[in-house]
């Protein structure tokens, strides 16, 4: 089974970004200092530079709006849909006596 992803709060992420930006430390140095991967440090710095403090907020599980996130049901197979609609039509014809 895979590793669980660690979540960090915004204050911790900001501290890490400040070590890089204000203190002039490199990605690898900051990563070793706080015990995380340098790629994570790099990503947080990029997010902070692009979006400010909002870029450091947790984004997982927050998909909103139509077309975002995982579909609730699997899409219906076109052949199955045709069969279902034909069966509904037949049922309606019988119901209406046609």
N, CA, C and O atoms as CSV, one atom per row, in Angstrom:
chain,resi,resn,atom,element,x,y,z
A,1,UNK,N,N,0.836,-1.173,0.000
A,1,UNK,CA,C,0.000,0.000,0.000
A,1,UNK,C,C,0.885,1.242,0.000
A,1,UNK,O,O,1.977,1.217,0.567
A,2,UNK,N,N,0.429,2.335,-0.631
A,2,UNK,CA,C,1.215,3.553,-0.755
A,2,UNK,C,C,1.290,4.339,0.538
A,2,UNK,O,O,0.586,4.055,1.507
A,3,UNK,N,N,2.154,5.324,0.526
A,3,UNK,CA,C,2.310,6.185,1.705
A,3,UNK,C,C,1.135,7.136,1.816
A,3,UNK,O,O,0.533,7.518,0.813
A,4,UNK,N,N,0.817,7.513,3.036
A,4,UNK,CA,C,-0.189,8.547,3.273
A,4,UNK,C,C,0.496,9.894,3.064
A,4,UNK,O,O,1.626,10.100,3.509
A,5,UNK,N,N,-0.194,10.810,2.385
A,5,UNK,CA,C,0.371,12.147,2.196
A,5,UNK,C,C,0.222,12.945,3.472
A,5,UNK,O,O,-0.830,12.948,4.112
A,6,UNK,N,N,1.293,13.616,3.821
A,6,UNK,CA,C,1.308,14.457,5.025
A,6,UNK,C,C,0.677,15.799,4.694
A,6,UNK,O,O,0.947,16.366,3.635
A,7,UNK,N,N,-0.154,16.308,5.578
A,7,UNK,CA,C,-0.716,17.646,5.419
A,7,UNK,C,C,-0.026,18.589,6.392
A,7,UNK,O,O,0.243,18.233,7.539
A,8,UNK,N,N,0.256,19.794,5.917
A,8,UNK,CA,C,0.897,20.805,6.751
A,8,UNK,C,C,0.000,22.030,6.783
A,8,UNK,O,O,-0.680,22.336,5.805
A,9,UNK,N,N,0.002,22.731,7.914
A,9,UNK,CA,C,-0.832,23.929,8.006
A,9,UNK,C,C,-0.154,25.107,7.305
A,9,UNK,O,O,1.041,25.074,7.013
A,10,UNK,N,N,-0.944,26.141,7.046
A,10,UNK,CA,C,-0.476,27.302,6.302
A,10,UNK,C,C,0.686,27.997,7.029
A,10,UNK,O,O,1.618,28.479,6.385
A,11,UNK,N,N,0.633,28.048,8.353
A,11,UNK,CA,C,1.693,28.706,9.122
A,11,UNK,C,C,3.044,28.009,8.903
A,11,UNK,O,O,4.068,28.672,8.741
A,12,UNK,N,N,3.040,26.685,8.898
A,12,UNK,CA,C,4.276,25.935,8.666
A,12,UNK,C,C,4.789,26.184,7.251
A,12,UNK,O,O,5.981,26.415,7.048
A,13,UNK,N,N,3.884,26.134,6.276
A,13,UNK,CA,C,4.279,26.359,4.889
A,13,UNK,C,C,4.874,27.761,4.724
A,13,UNK,O,O,5.868,27.942,4.021
A,14,UNK,N,N,4.255,28.748,5.378
A,14,UNK,CA,C,4.735,30.134,5.294
A,14,UNK,C,C,6.134,30.237,5.887
A,14,UNK,O,O,6.989,30.934,5.340
A,15,UNK,N,N,6.376,29.547,7.002
A,15,UNK,CA,C,7.701,29.538,7.631
A,15,UNK,C,C,8.744,28.975,6.662
A,15,UNK,O,O,9.844,29.513,6.535
A,16,UNK,N,N,8.382,27.891,5.983
A,16,UNK,CA,C,9.280,27.259,5.025
A,16,UNK,C,C,9.572,28.215,3.860
A,16,UNK,O,O,10.722,28.367,3.448
A,17,UNK,N,N,8.531,28.851,3.342
A,17,UNK,CA,C,8.699,29.798,2.239
A,17,UNK,C,C,9.573,30.973,2.672
A,17,UNK,O,O,10.423,31.431,1.908
A,18,UNK,N,N,9.369,31.456,3.885
A,18,UNK,CA,C,10.179,32.569,4.404
A,18,UNK,C,C,11.655,32.186,4.522
A,18,UNK,O,O,12.532,33.005,4.246
A,19,UNK,N,N,11.930,30.951,4.929
A,19,UNK,CA,C,13.322,30.505,4.999
A,19,UNK,C,C,13.982,30.599,3.630
A,19,UNK,O,O,15.154,30.961,3.519
A,20,UNK,N,N,13.230,30.275,2.600
A,20,UNK,CA,C,13.775,30.336,1.243
A,20,UNK,C,C,13.887,31.784,0.759
A,20,UNK,O,O,14.946,32.203,0.291
A,21,UNK,N,N,12.796,32.545,0.872
A,21,UNK,CA,C,12.757,33.896,0.304
A,21,UNK,C,C,13.529,34.905,1.157
A,21,UNK,O,O,14.420,35.586,0.650
A,22,UNK,N,N,13.199,35.006,2.438
A,22,UNK,CA,C,13.788,36.051,3.291
A,22,UNK,C,C,15.196,35.709,3.770
A,22,UNK,O,O,16.076,36.569,3.815
A,23,UNK,N,N,15.396,34.434,4.130
A,23,UNK,CA,C,16.699,34.046,4.657
A,23,UNK,C,C,17.684,33.636,3.562
A,23,UNK,O,O,18.870,33.449,3.830
A,24,UNK,N,N,17.192,33.496,2.327
A,24,UNK,CA,C,18.073,33.195,1.200
A,24,UNK,C,C,18.619,31.779,1.179
A,24,UNK,O,O,19.610,31.509,0.501
A,25,UNK,N,N,17.995,30.880,1.904
A,25,UNK,CA,C,18.437,29.482,1.894
A,25,UNK,C,C,18.002,28.820,0.584
A,25,UNK,O,O,17.024,29.240,-0.034
A,26,UNK,N,N,18.726,27.793,0.170
A,26,UNK,CA,C,18.360,27.046,-1.031
A,26,UNK,C,C,17.267,26.034,-0.725
A,26,UNK,O,O,16.975,25.748,0.436
A,27,UNK,N,N,16.665,25.495,-1.787
A,27,UNK,CA,C,15.595,24.501,-1.615
A,27,UNK,C,C,16.072,23.312,-0.783
A,27,UNK,O,O,15.389,22.873,0.143
A,28,UNK,N,N,17.259,22.796,-1.129
A,28,UNK,CA,C,17.772,21.619,-0.420
A,28,UNK,C,C,18.069,21.924,1.044
A,28,UNK,O,O,17.796,21.100,1.916
A,29,UNK,N,N,18.618,23.086,1.316
A,29,UNK,CA,C,18.952,23.468,2.686
A,29,UNK,C,C,17.683,23.608,3.536
A,29,UNK,O,O,17.616,23.116,4.663
A,30,UNK,N,N,16.685,24.285,2.973
A,30,UNK,CA,C,15.411,24.439,3.691
A,30,UNK,C,C,14.790,23.076,3.947
A,30,UNK,O,O,14.300,22.801,5.043
A,31,UNK,N,N,14.813,22.224,2.928
A,31,UNK,CA,C,14.216,20.891,3.042
A,31,UNK,C,C,14.865,20.085,4.168
A,31,UNK,O,O,14.170,19.450,4.961
A,32,UNK,N,N,16.190,20.114,4.235
A,32,UNK,CA,C,16.892,19.390,5.299
A,32,UNK,C,C,16.593,19.988,6.666
A,32,UNK,O,O,16.449,19.265,7.652
A,33,UNK,N,N,16.502,21.306,6.719
A,33,UNK,CA,C,16.233,22.021,7.977
A,33,UNK,C,C,14.894,21.602,8.599
A,33,UNK,O,O,14.797,21.404,9.810
A,34,UNK,N,N,13.867,21.472,7.754
A,34,UNK,CA,C,12.520,21.186,8.285
A,34,UNK,C,C,12.082,19.741,8.081
A,34,UNK,O,O,11.020,19.344,8.560
A,35,UNK,N,N,12.889,18.951,7.373
A,35,UNK,CA,C,12.606,17.524,7.238
A,35,UNK,C,C,11.554,17.175,6.200
A,35,UNK,O,O,10.758,16.259,6.405
A,36,UNK,N,N,11.544,17.899,5.085
A,36,UNK,CA,C,10.634,17.577,3.986
A,36,UNK,C,C,11.427,17.530,2.688
A,36,UNK,O,O,12.616,17.849,2.676
A,37,UNK,N,N,10.792,17.143,1.614
A,37,UNK,CA,C,11.442,17.041,0.315
A,37,UNK,C,C,11.669,18.423,-0.292
A,37,UNK,O,O,10.859,19.331,-0.108
A,38,UNK,N,N,12.776,18.573,-1.016
A,38,UNK,CA,C,13.058,19.862,-1.658
A,38,UNK,C,C,12.032,20.184,-2.741
A,38,UNK,O,O,11.771,21.354,-3.020
A,39,UNK,N,N,11.451,19.150,-3.350
A,39,UNK,CA,C,10.418,19.402,-4.368
A,39,UNK,C,C,9.165,20.006,-3.737
A,39,UNK,O,O,8.469,20.799,-4.371
A,40,UNK,N,N,8.881,19.632,-2.495
A,40,UNK,CA,C,7.744,20.214,-1.783
A,40,UNK,C,C,8.020,21.681,-1.479
A,40,UNK,O,O,7.140,22.529,-1.636
A,41,UNK,N,N,9.238,21.978,-1.045
A,41,UNK,CA,C,9.628,23.368,-0.775
A,41,UNK,C,C,9.476,24.188,-2.051
A,41,UNK,O,O,8.892,25.271,-2.032
A,42,UNK,N,N,9.996,23.676,-3.144
A,42,UNK,CA,C,9.927,24.371,-4.433
A,42,UNK,C,C,8.475,24.637,-4.821
A,42,UNK,O,O,8.148,25.742,-5.254
A,43,UNK,N,N,7.599,23.642,-4.672
A,43,UNK,CA,C,6.183,23.791,-5.025
A,43,UNK,C,C,5.514,24.851,-4.164
A,43,UNK,O,O,4.762,25.676,-4.681
A,44,UNK,N,N,5.775,24.846,-2.849
A,44,UNK,CA,C,5.174,25.846,-1.962
A,44,UNK,C,C,5.645,27.252,-2.330
A,44,UNK,O,O,4.845,28.187,-2.331
A,45,UNK,N,N,6.931,27.412,-2.641
A,45,UNK,CA,C,7.455,28.719,-3.026
A,45,UNK,C,C,6.773,29.187,-4.316
A,45,UNK,O,O,6.372,30.346,-4.419
A,46,UNK,N,N,6.642,28.304,-5.282
A,46,UNK,CA,C,5.987,28.666,-6.541
A,46,UNK,C,C,4.529,29.061,-6.305
A,46,UNK,O,O,4.058,30.051,-6.866
A,47,UNK,N,N,3.823,28.305,-5.492
A,47,UNK,CA,C,2.423,28.622,-5.190
A,47,UNK,C,C,2.322,29.970,-4.473
A,47,UNK,O,O,1.436,30.774,-4.762
A,48,UNK,N,N,3.248,30.205,-3.531
A,48,UNK,CA,C,3.229,31.468,-2.784
A,48,UNK,C,C,3.518,32.652,-3.707
A,48,UNK,O,O,2.863,33.690,-3.614
A,49,UNK,N,N,4.483,32.496,-4.580
A,49,UNK,CA,C,4.827,33.582,-5.497
A,49,UNK,C,C,3.700,33.867,-6.486
A,49,UNK,O,O,3.521,35.009,-6.908
A,50,UNK,N,N,2.938,32.837,-6.858
A,50,UNK,CA,C,1.857,33.011,-7.827
A,50,UNK,C,C,0.573,33.548,-7.181
A,50,UNK,O,O,-0.113,34.387,-7.765
A,51,UNK,N,N,0.247,33.057,-5.962
A,51,UNK,CA,C,-1.057,33.360,-5.368
A,51,UNK,C,C,-0.988,33.997,-3.985
A,51,UNK,O,O,-2.026,34.297,-3.395
A,52,UNK,N,N,0.200,34.207,-3.465
A,52,UNK,CA,C,0.323,34.736,-2.111
A,52,UNK,C,C,-0.039,33.669,-1.087
A,52,UNK,O,O,0.084,32.474,-1.352
A,53,UNK,N,N,-0.486,34.110,0.078
A,53,UNK,CA,C,-0.794,33.178,1.177
A,53,UNK,C,C,-1.895,32.190,0.787
A,53,UNK,O,O,-1.932,31.068,1.292
A,54,UNK,N,N,-2.781,32.605,-0.102
A,54,UNK,CA,C,-3.860,31.719,-0.557
A,54,UNK,C,C,-3.308,30.495,-1.291
A,54,UNK,O,O,-3.920,29.427,-1.274
A,55,UNK,N,N,-2.165,30.655,-1.924
A,55,UNK,CA,C,-1.537,29.542,-2.624
A,55,UNK,C,C,-1.028,28.450,-1.700
A,55,UNK,O,O,-0.744,27.338,-2.147
A,56,UNK,N,N,-0.911,28.757,-0.420
A,56,UNK,CA,C,-0.421,27.769,0.544
A,56,UNK,C,C,-1.556,26.999,1.216
A,56,UNK,O,O,-1.306,26.060,1.972
A,57,UNK,N,N,-2.804,27.394,0.945
A,57,UNK,CA,C,-3.937,26.700,1.558
A,57,UNK,C,C,-4.128,25.335,0.917
A,57,UNK,O,O,-3.775,25.127,-0.244
A,58,UNK,N,N,-4.690,24.406,1.687
A,58,UNK,CA,C,-4.927,23.040,1.229
A,58,UNK,C,C,-5.936,23.054,0.091
A,58,UNK,O,O,-6.989,23.685,0.189
A,59,UNK,N,N,-5.607,22.349,-0.996
A,59,UNK,CA,C,-6.489,22.328,-2.154
A,59,UNK,C,C,-7.166,20.970,-2.367
A,59,UNK,O,O,-8.114,20.863,-3.144
A,60,UNK,N,N,-6.690,19.963,-1.693
A,60,UNK,CA,C,-7.269,18.631,-1.893
A,60,UNK,C,C,-8.686,18.570,-1.346
A,60,UNK,O,O,-8.965,19.083,-0.262
A,61,UNK,N,N,-9.578,17.941,-2.100
A,61,UNK,CA,C,-10.945,17.735,-1.645
A,61,UNK,C,C,-11.813,18.969,-1.722
A,61,UNK,O,O,-12.846,19.039,-1.056
A,62,UNK,N,N,-11.410,19.955,-2.529
A,62,UNK,CA,C,-12.175,21.185,-2.577
A,62,UNK,C,C,-12.696,21.494,-3.976
A,62,UNK,O,O,-12.969,22.653,-4.286
A,63,UNK,N,N,-12.836,20.484,-4.822
A,63,UNK,CA,C,-13.347,20.725,-6.167
A,63,UNK,C,C,-14.805,21.149,-6.071
A,63,UNK,O,O,-15.610,20.499,-5.403
A,64,UNK,N,N,-15.133,22.239,-6.740
A,64,UNK,CA,C,-16.500,22.744,-6.713
A,64,UNK,C,C,-16.921,23.114,-8.115
A,64,UNK,O,O,-16.090,23.396,-8.978
A,65,UNK,N,N,-18.209,23.110,-8.330
A,65,UNK,CA,C,-18.753,23.513,-9.611
A,65,UNK,C,C,-18.941,22.338,-10.546
A,65,UNK,O,O,-18.443,21.243,-10.283
A,66,UNK,N,N,-19.653,22.557,-11.632
A,66,UNK,CA,C,-19.928,21.471,-12.571
A,66,UNK,C,C,-18.654,21.035,-13.296
A,66,UNK,O,O,-17.811,21.857,-13.655
A,67,UNK,N,N,-18.539,19.744,-13.497
A,67,UNK,CA,C,-17.406,19.214,-14.235
A,67,UNK,C,C,-16.133,19.080,-13.443
A,67,UNK,O,O,-15.106,18.700,-14.005
A,68,UNK,N,N,-16.157,19.376,-12.157
A,68,UNK,CA,C,-14.959,19.253,-11.341
A,68,UNK,C,C,-15.120,18.075,-10.396
A,68,UNK,O,O,-16.229,17.731,-9.986
A,69,UNK,N,N,-14.020,17.481,-10.067
A,69,UNK,CA,C,-14.059,16.350,-9.147
A,69,UNK,C,C,-14.388,15.062,-9.876
A,69,UNK,O,O,-14.526,15.044,-11.099
A,70,UNK,N,N,-14.509,14.008,-9.132
A,70,UNK,CA,C,-14.778,12.694,-9.667
A,70,UNK,C,C,-16.277,12.532,-9.938
A,70,UNK,O,O,-17.092,12.912,-9.097
A,71,UNK,N,N,-16.660,11.970,-11.105
A,71,UNK,CA,C,-18.093,11.767,-11.347
A,71,UNK,C,C,-18.687,10.811,-10.327
A,71,UNK,O,O,-18.033,9.858,-9.903
A,72,UNK,N,N,-19.902,11.063,-9.944
A,72,UNK,CA,C,-20.545,10.232,-8.921
A,72,UNK,C,C,-20.889,8.839,-9.446
A,72,UNK,O,O,-20.864,7.865,-8.694
A,73,UNK,N,N,-21.207,8.748,-10.725
A,73,UNK,CA,C,-21.516,7.452,-11.323
A,73,UNK,C,C,-20.690,7.277,-12.583
A,73,UNK,O,O,-20.194,8.242,-13.165
A,74,UNK,N,N,-20.557,6.038,-12.986
A,74,UNK,CA,C,-19.838,5.773,-14.224
A,74,UNK,C,C,-20.728,6.133,-15.399
A,74,UNK,O,O,-21.943,5.945,-15.328
A,75,UNK,N,N,-20.151,6.648,-16.483
A,75,UNK,CA,C,-20.968,6.966,-17.652
A,75,UNK,C,C,-21.607,5.701,-18.227
A,75,UNK,O,O,-21.010,4.624,-18.209
A,76,UNK,N,N,-22.804,5.848,-18.727
A,76,UNK,CA,C,-23.538,4.707,-19.262
A,76,UNK,C,C,-22.997,4.348,-20.639
A,76,UNK,O,O,-22.742,5.225,-21.464
A,77,UNK,N,N,-22.826,3.061,-20.879
A,77,UNK,CA,C,-22.388,2.557,-22.171
A,77,UNK,C,C,-23.446,2.903,-23.218
A,77,UNK,O,O,-24.631,2.695,-22.959
A,78,UNK,N,N,-23.068,3.425,-24.394
A,78,UNK,CA,C,-24.058,3.825,-25.401
A,78,UNK,C,C,-25.012,2.690,-25.813
A,78,UNK,O,O,-26.204,2.928,-26.008
A,79,UNK,N,N,-24.504,1.482,-25.943
A,79,UNK,CA,C,-25.370,0.359,-26.330
A,79,UNK,C,C,-26.376,0.040,-25.227
A,79,UNK,O,O,-27.542,-0.243,-25.500
A,80,UNK,N,N,-25.913,0.090,-23.982
A,80,UNK,CA,C,-26.826,-0.151,-22.854
A,80,UNK,C,C,-27.893,0.931,-22.791
A,80,UNK,O,O,-29.053,0.650,-22.489
A,81,UNK,N,N,-27.500,2.167,-23.077
A,81,UNK,CA,C,-28.450,3.282,-23.053
A,81,UNK,C,C,-29.526,3.090,-24.121
A,81,UNK,O,O,-30.708,3.324,-23.869
A,82,UNK,N,N,-29.109,2.662,-25.316
A,82,UNK,CA,C,-30.081,2.423,-26.389
A,82,UNK,C,C,-31.065,1.333,-25.982
A,82,UNK,O,O,-32.271,1.481,-26.178
A,83,UNK,N,N,-30.560,0.242,-25.418
A,83,UNK,CA,C,-31.437,-0.855,-24.975
A,83,UNK,C,C,-32.419,-0.364,-23.915
A,83,UNK,O,O,-33.606,-0.686,-23.959
A,84,UNK,N,N,-31.913,0.417,-22.966
A,84,UNK,CA,C,-32.777,0.927,-21.901
A,84,UNK,C,C,-33.863,1.831,-22.456
A,84,UNK,O,O,-35.026,1.725,-22.066
A,85,UNK,N,N,-33.480,2.730,-23.376
A,85,UNK,CA,C,-34.466,3.649,-23.955
A,85,UNK,C,C,-35.499,2.918,-24.813
A,85,UNK,O,O,-36.678,3.273,-24.804
A,86,UNK,N,N,-35.060,1.899,-25.554
A,86,UNK,CA,C,-36.001,1.102,-26.344
A,86,UNK,C,C,-36.996,0.386,-25.436
A,86,UNK,O,O,-38.185,0.320,-25.745
A,87,UNK,N,N,-36.507,-0.153,-24.308
A,87,UNK,CA,C,-37.393,-0.818,-23.357
A,87,UNK,C,C,-38.383,0.178,-22.758
A,87,UNK,O,O,-39.552,-0.157,-22.571
A,88,UNK,N,N,-37.935,1.396,-22.454
A,88,UNK,CA,C,-38.839,2.419,-21.930
A,88,UNK,C,C,-39.900,2.792,-22.962
A,88,UNK,O,O,-41.072,2.966,-22.628
A,89,UNK,N,N,-39.473,2.910,-24.219
A,89,UNK,CA,C,-40.435,3.212,-25.282
A,89,UNK,C,C,-41.498,2.130,-25.397
A,89,UNK,O,O,-42.684,2.441,-25.512
A,90,UNK,N,N,-41.094,0.872,-25.369
A,90,UNK,CA,C,-42.039,-0.238,-25.443
A,90,UNK,C,C,-43.008,-0.215,-24.261
A,90,UNK,O,O,-44.207,-0.442,-24.424
A,91,UNK,N,N,-42.482,0.057,-23.088
A,91,UNK,CA,C,-43.325,0.114,-21.897
A,91,UNK,C,C,-44.343,1.249,-22.027
A,91,UNK,O,O,-45.510,1.077,-21.677
A,92,UNK,N,N,-43.913,2.389,-22.522
A,92,UNK,CA,C,-44.827,3.519,-22.695
A,92,UNK,C,C,-45.883,3.231,-23.757
A,92,UNK,O,O,-47.041,3.623,-23.612
A,93,UNK,N,N,-45.483,2.552,-24.815
A,93,UNK,CA,C,-46.449,2.184,-25.857
A,93,UNK,C,C,-47.540,1.271,-25.272
A,93,UNK,O,O,-48.725,1.445,-25.557
A,94,UNK,N,N,-47.121,0.300,-24.455
A,94,UNK,CA,C,-48.089,-0.593,-23.828
A,94,UNK,C,C,-48.979,0.175,-22.864
A,94,UNK,O,O,-50.185,-0.061,-22.806
A,95,UNK,N,N,-48.400,1.078,-22.121
A,95,UNK,CA,C,-49.131,1.868,-21.147
A,95,UNK,C,C,-50.183,2.744,-21.835
A,95,UNK,O,O,-51.301,2.883,-21.340
A,96,UNK,N,N,-49.825,3.323,-22.960
A,96,UNK,CA,C,-50.735,4.194,-23.696
A,96,UNK,C,C,-51.661,3.431,-24.635
A,96,UNK,O,O,-52.564,4.014,-25.235
A,97,UNK,N,N,-51.434,2.119,-24.759
A,97,UNK,CA,C,-52.291,1.269,-25.588
A,97,UNK,C,C,-52.080,1.467,-27.071
A,97,UNK,O,O,-53.040,1.381,-27.836
A,98,UNK,N,N,-50.878,1.726,-27.501
A,98,UNK,CA,C,-50.588,1.929,-28.924
A,98,UNK,C,C,-49.848,0.762,-29.502
A,98,UNK,O,O,-49.522,0.764,-30.689
